[in-house]
Amino acid sequence: MITVAVTGALGRMGSLIIENIGDAPDMELVAAFDIMGVGMPAGNADVLVADARKIDTLLASTSPDVLIDFTTPGAAVGNVRAAVGCGAAIVLGTTGLEQYQEEIAGIIAGSVPAVIAPNFSVGVNVFWKLLIEAAAYLGDWDIEVIEAHHRHKKDAPSGTALHAADVISKALGGKELVYGRKGLAPRGEEIGIHAIRGGDIIGDHLVLFAGDGERIEIKHQAHSRQAFTGGAIKAARWVMDAPVGVHGMEEVLGL
Ligand SMILES: NC(=O)c1ccc[n+]([C@@H]2O[C@H](COP(=O)([O-])OP(=O)(O)OC[C@H]3O[C@@H](n4cnc5c(N)ncnc54)[C@H](O)[C@@H]3O)[C@@H](O)[C@H]2O)c1
């Protein structure tokens, strides 16, 4: 049995992760943390939401095999430190981590295995592969990344869009990234990135390769958050046997 702790337990992602753990015959939720709803039941589990501000002591008392974190960038750093402190493997899905990336990698290095991914869906990981392939043929076309998410999403552009731009840029030997355009903004050789926020859109990503007289659009749409949580559960199983250090979802999926 894999014992799991979840941080961000009452969030959109955390609550669905807890539901998924309840449905998994090989997993058991042993701790759930949030900064709100402390003392409430965590989903249908026999576990109450614990105060995330006391995670250092409370996590050690349940000593889970793995911690799954979908919270906020500032919170994720402390949660990763607490997991490392009690030897738990880590599945980290929180996005907007750019400024904390080095710190987190430093905390994890030489301590525990971790999977960190801006998107845990199988489809998005294949989408990134397709972008590399398309860029190899269409590097001289204009390339734009357009993403749309629900009105509550805090970071922009999405981690998935940034990773899409990054894999294309690397495939093309390095490109300038331009975030939106306003006023006089003639197009150069850049990759343009655009973020749309509204309603309850779960997550759409489209990459446009535009040439003269034709274009190709490669698009991924998430229909439900299960696309992400299913992948995070896979990652939690995989990380149990993984070597110490940071891994990506492409390794989990064998892509
Ligand atoms: N990697 C992926 O596949 C993927 C998919 C979807 C969302 N996300 C990311 O996951 C994160 C959470 O998304 P969401 O839609 O569930 O957000 P949400 O706002 O619904 O949930 C976040 C939860 O974290 C809690 N929280 C805040 N600080 C905390 C702390 N210190 N310790 C524990 N809990 C804390 C909040 O109270 C809230 O319940 C975001 O960064 C989002 O971009 C990643």
The ligand as a Gaussian input file, in Angstrom:
#p B3LYP/6-31G(d) Opt

LIG

0 1
 N        0.545000      20.244000     -13.144000
 C       -0.728000      20.100000     -13.540000
 O       -1.085000      19.171000     -14.292000
 C       -1.757000      21.094000     -13.055000
 C       -3.089000      20.998000     -13.451000
 C       -4.007000      21.893000     -12.907000
 C       -3.586000      22.855000     -12.001000
 N       -2.277000      22.934000     -11.679000
 C       -1.764000      23.894000     -10.697000
 O       -2.047000      23.398000      -9.393000
 C       -2.159000      24.492000      -8.490000
 C       -3.487000      24.419000      -7.719000
 O       -4.557000      24.550000      -8.644000
 P       -6.072000      24.513000      -8.151000
 O       -6.894000      24.843000      -9.344000
 O       -6.327000      23.270000      -7.391000
 O       -6.059000      25.763000      -7.158000
 P       -7.034000      26.026000      -5.918000
 O       -6.885000      27.475000      -5.585000
 O       -8.397000      25.471000      -6.188000
 O       -6.383000      25.133000      -4.746000
 C       -5.204000      25.463000      -4.044000
 C       -5.381000      24.994000      -2.611000
 O       -4.144000      25.151000      -1.927000
 C       -4.432000      25.636000      -0.628000
 N       -3.219000      26.190000      -0.024000
 C       -2.708000      27.449000      -0.120000
 N       -1.568000      27.542000       0.597000
 C       -1.343000      26.307000       1.126000
 C       -0.316000      25.759000       1.954000
 N        0.695000      26.496000       2.428000
 N       -0.376000      24.436000       2.253000
 C       -1.399000      23.673000       1.854000
 N       -2.422000      24.149000       1.093000
 C       -2.385000      25.443000       0.732000
 C       -5.558000      26.635000      -0.863000
 O       -6.241000      26.963000       0.336000
 C       -6.419000      25.852000      -1.851000
 O       -7.346000      24.986000      -1.199000
 C       -2.017000      25.771000      -9.337000
 O       -0.676000      26.189000      -9.315000
 C       -2.393000      25.280000     -10.737000
 O       -1.854000      26.071000     -11.776000
 C       -1.353000      22.076000     -12.166000

